Every structure is written in C-alpha cells, then in structure tokens.
C-alpha cells in the first residue's frame, strides 16, 4: 500500500515480508493502525462508564451500520460537545463490528476496536491542551474553519485542503462530520458538506444525538448532570441526485439531522 511506504522503507526486508498481521499498516495520514487501536482501547475503557453507569445511552438504528462497506461512509450528525459525541460514536462503531445491536454492553469489543474511523474537527480545538492532542491520534481530520475561530464568528481564507483530507479518510474508512461546524443548536449546515458529497459520493448516514449537552460540559470531558439519558439515532442512508442543487442538499441534510426548526433546546 502506498500509505505504508514510509514505515516499510525503515524496516529490514525480512521483517516486511513477515508482516502478515499488518502490524505496520498505516492510515492515509501516516498513523500506525496498531497505535490507533491501542489508543481507542485505552480511551474506551476510561470512558465506558460515562455512557453506561453515570449516564445511560440509548442507541437507535444500529442495524443501519451492519452491512456498510469498510470505507466510503460519511456520518452527518448534529453536534453538542467537542469530544463526548465522538467518543460515543467510536464505542458504537466498535460494538457494531462485534455484532452488538443497539447496545455497547459489555465492552469486550474494545479488545479489537475498529481503527478505520475518523472525525472532522477544528484545528484550534485539537490544539487546546494535552488531551485534545492525544485524542487526535484516534483519527481526527483537522480543518481550519473559515467562518469561526475560538468561539467567535470570523471571515478568513477557505481551507482548500479540508475536502482532500476528508476524502482520504473516506477512502480508508468511516468519517464522522458535524456539518454545522459548531455545537450551537440550529446553526446552518455549511455548503461544504454538499460539495463533499458531490465530489466523493459517499454513503451518507444522518445521525441525531441528544442529551450530551445536558450531561457534559462544552468540551465533553467533565460531567455537568448525571443520570442523563443520551440518545444516538442512526437513520437510513440518504440518496442524492447527480444534478441536485447544493441548496436542496443542504436543506435535506438539515432536516435529516433535525436542525431545521427550534424545539428541544438540548438538540
């Protein structure tokens, strides 16, 4: 594989030949999958109780994940915290790989986690402290938002590399994206999401989450309210016409992730 050339060039030929278990396999961004699996295992064990004991997670529609291919799948979700949402997705993805349905109990799936997972995150978010930098090992695709920085609305040059990086993630595995680009409820879905779908033609799975904003702080690292019901609802794949307008796609995605009208302030 092209992504493995760097690491394999550093290894003796005999070791390359005997790498039948793929121990030195890398993702498209140069990260060893074995390191990612170890990291997901550790974070999974430390966070499992947050979703099963301190709070209770309800998973709806995990059957939508069962027959998905190993790559080319884009999950579009509303966003409530920086990290608690993403960690919950990883738990569910790994559990589904092991044949679990609408549950993450018990956590045996962490012994062989799904490593071909990625999530889109703002560059500045992943630079704020040691934990975010460590979390980036788990599969962060970092982008520079042109419309927002440090909690403020801004206008700056578009990050033209963002679509290419997300495309690399889609070519290798599953990608979680938050098309509103903010944890603020009912914020508009960015048109870049529609461009991404048109350019890479992934399988698009809309997701609606709830309860995370109530249970955790904004970063999703500290508890705010215990015994909160967390829900993650996977919906059937969306289908788009080749000539469908960007505006139509944005509108449909907005409705699919239930961000089209004010309702529960926690959404």
C-alpha positions in Angstrom: 0.0 0.0 0.0 1.2 3.5 -0.8 0.4 4.7 2.7 2.9 2.1 4.1 5.9 3.0 2.1 7.4 5.4 4.7 7.3 2.9 7.6 8.2 -0.1 5.5 11.2 1.7 4.0 12.6 1.9 7.5 12.2 -1.8 8.2 14.6 -4.6 7.3 13.3 -6.6 4.3 12.8 -9.8 6.3 10.5 -8.0 8.7 8.5 -6.5 5.9 8.0 -10.0 4.4 6.8 -11.4 7.7 4.4 -8.6 8.5 1.4 -10.8 7.7 -0.7 -9.4 10.5 -0.4 -5.9 9.2 1.2 -4.6 12.4 2.9 -1.8 10.5 -0.2 -0.8 8.4 -0.8 2.9 8.3 -3.8 5.1 7.7 -3.6 7.7 4.9 -2.2 10.2 7.3 0.8 8.1 8.3 -0.6 6.9 11.7 0.0 3.2 12.6 -3.3 1.4 12.9 -1.9 -0.7 15.8 -1.3 2.6 17.7 -4.8 3.8 16.9 -6.3 0.5 18.2 -4.3 0.7 21.4 -5.4 4.3 21.9 -9.1 3.5 21.2 -8.8 0.6 23.7 -7.4 2.8 26.5 -9.9 5.7 25.9 -12.7 3.2 25.6 -12.0 1.6 28.9 -11.7 5.0 30.7 -14.9 6.4 29.2 -17.2 3.3 29.0 -18.8 4.1 32.5 -19.7 7.6 31.3 -22.3 6.1 28.9 -23.5 3.1 30.9 -23.2 3.9 34.6 -23.0 7.7 35.2 -25.4 8.2 32.2 -27.5 5.8 30.1 -27.1 5.7 26.4 -29.9 4.7 24.1 -28.8 3.6 20.6 -31.4 3.5 17.9 -31.0 2.1 14.4 -27.6 0.4 14.7 -28.8 -2.0 12.1 -28.1 0.7 9.6 -24.4 0.1 10.2 -24.3 -3.7 9.8 -23.9 -4.1 6.1 -22.0 -0.9 5.4 -18.7 -1.2 3.5 -15.4 -0.7 5.3 -14.8 2.7 3.6 -16.7 5.4 1.9 -19.2 6.1 4.6 -20.0 9.6 5.9 -21.9 10.1 9.1 -23.5 13.5 9.4 -24.7 14.5 12.9 -25.7 17.4 15.0 -23.0 18.4 17.5 -23.3 19.0 21.2 -19.9 18.7 22.8 -16.3 18.6 21.4 -15.4 15.1 22.4 -18.2 13.2 24.2 -20.2 12.8 21.0 -17.2 11.4 19.1 -16.2 9.0 21.8 -19.8 7.7 21.9 -19.6 7.1 18.1 -16.4 5.1 18.4 -18.0 2.9 21.1 -20.9 2.2 18.9 -18.8 1.6 15.8 -16.6 -0.9 17.6 -19.6 -2.6 19.2 -21.4 -3.0 15.9 -18.2 -4.5 14.4 -18.6 -7.2 17.0 -22.2 -7.8 16.2 -23.8 -5.8 19.1 -27.2 -4.3 18.3 -28.3 -1.0 19.9 -26.0 -1.6 22.9 -22.4 -1.2 24.0 -22.6 -3.6 26.9 -20.4 -5.5 27.7 -17.3 -3.7 26.4 -15.5 -6.8 25.0 -15.4 -5.1 21.6 -12.6 -2.8 22.9 -10.1 -5.7 22.6 -10.4 -5.5 18.8 -11.7 -1.9 18.1 -12.4 -0.5 14.6 -9.4 1.6 13.7 -10.6 2.8 10.3 -12.7 5.6 11.8 -12.2 9.4 11.5 -13.9 12.5 12.7 -13.7 16.1 11.4 -12.6 18.6 14.0 -11.5 22.2 14.1 -7.7 22.6 14.2 -7.8 25.1 17.1 -9.9 22.6 19.2 -7.3 19.9 18.8 -4.5 22.2 20.0 -6.2 23.2 23.3 -4.2 21.1 25.8 -2.7 17.7 26.0 -5.9 15.7 26.0 -7.2 17.1 22.6 -3.7 16.4 21.1 -3.9 12.8 22.3 -7.5 12.5 21.1 -6.3 13.5 17.6 -4.4 10.2 17.4 -7.7 8.4 17.4 -8.5 9.7 13.9 -9.0 13.5 13.9 -9.2 15.1 10.5 -8.3 18.7 11.4 -9.5 21.6 9.3 -9.3 25.4 9.6 -12.8 26.8 9.7 -13.2 29.9 7.6 -16.2 31.1 9.5 -15.4 30.6 13.1 -12.4 30.6 15.5 -12.1 30.5 19.3 -15.9 30.8 19.7 -16.2 33.9 17.5 -17.5 34.4 14.0 -14.7 35.3 11.6 -14.0 35.6 7.9 -10.8 34.1 6.7 -9.4 32.2 3.7 -11.1 28.9 3.0 -9.1 25.8 3.9 -8.9 24.2 0.4 -7.1 21.1 1.8 -10.1 20.2 4.0 -12.1 18.4 1.3 -9.0 16.4 0.2 -8.2 15.3 3.8 -11.8 14.2 4.4 -11.7 12.4 1.0 -8.6 10.5 2.2 -10.5 9.4 5.3 -13.5 8.3 3.3 -11.2 6.3 1.0 -9.9 4.4 4.0 -12.8 4.1 6.4 -15.8 5.8 8.1 -15.8 9.5 8.7 -18.0 11.4 11.2 -18.7 15.0 10.3 -20.7 17.7 12.0 -21.9 19.8 9.1 -23.0 22.7 11.2 -19.3 23.2 12.3 -20.4 24.2 15.8 -22.0 22.9 18.9 -24.6 25.7 18.8 -28.1 24.2 18.1 -29.9 25.1 14.8 -26.8 26.6 13.3 -26.9 26.4 9.5 -25.4 23.4 7.7 -22.4 24.5 5.7 -22.5 24.2 1.9 -19.1 22.5 2.1 -20.9 19.3 3.1 -22.9 19.3 -0.1 -19.7 19.8 -2.1 -18.1 16.9 -0.2 -21.0 14.6 -1.1 -20.9 15.6 -4.7 -17.2 15.2 -5.1 -16.7 11.9 -3.2 -20.2 10.3 -3.4 -20.1 8.5 0.0 -22.8 6.6 1.6 -24.4 9.3 3.8 -25.9 8.2 7.2 -27.7 11.0 9.1 -27.5 10.8 12.9 -29.4 12.7 15.6 -27.9 12.9 19.1 -29.4 14.2 22.2 -28.6 14.6 25.9 -24.9 15.2 25.6 -25.1 18.9 26.1 -27.1 18.3 29.2 -24.8 15.7 30.6 -21.4 17.1 29.8 -19.6 20.4 29.7 -18.9 22.0 26.3 -15.7 20.0 25.8 -17.4 16.8 26.8 -14.7 16.0 29.3 -16.5 16.8 32.6 -19.8 15.8 34.0 -22.5 18.5 34.2 -25.5 16.5 35.1 -25.5 12.8 36.0 -28.2 10.2 35.2 -28.9 11.8 31.9 -30.4 9.9 29.0 -28.2 10.0 26.0 -29.6 9.1 22.6 -27.8 8.3 19.3 -30.2 7.7 16.4 -28.8 6.4 13.1 -31.2 6.9 10.2 -31.4 5.2 6.8 -28.9 6.3 4.2 -29.7 9.4 2.2 -29.7 9.4 -1.6 -28.9 12.5 -3.7 -29.5 13.1 -7.4 -26.4 13.8 -9.5 -27.9 17.2 -10.6 -29.4 18.1 -7.2 -28.6 21.7 -6.2 -26.4 22.5 -3.3 -29.3 24.3 -1.6 -31.5 21.3 -1.8 -28.9 19.0 -0.4 -28.2 21.4 2.5 -31.9 21.7 3.2 -32.4 17.9 3.2 -29.3 17.3 5.5 -30.6 20.0 7.9 -33.9 18.2 8.2 -32.4 14.8 8.4 -30.3 15.8 11.5 -33.3 17.6 12.9 -31.8 21.1 12.9 -34.4 22.8 10.7 -36.6 24.3 13.4 -36.3 25.2 17.1 -37.6 22.6 19.5 -35.8 20.9 22.4 -33.0 23.4 23.3 -30.8 20.4 24.0 -30.8 19.1 20.4 
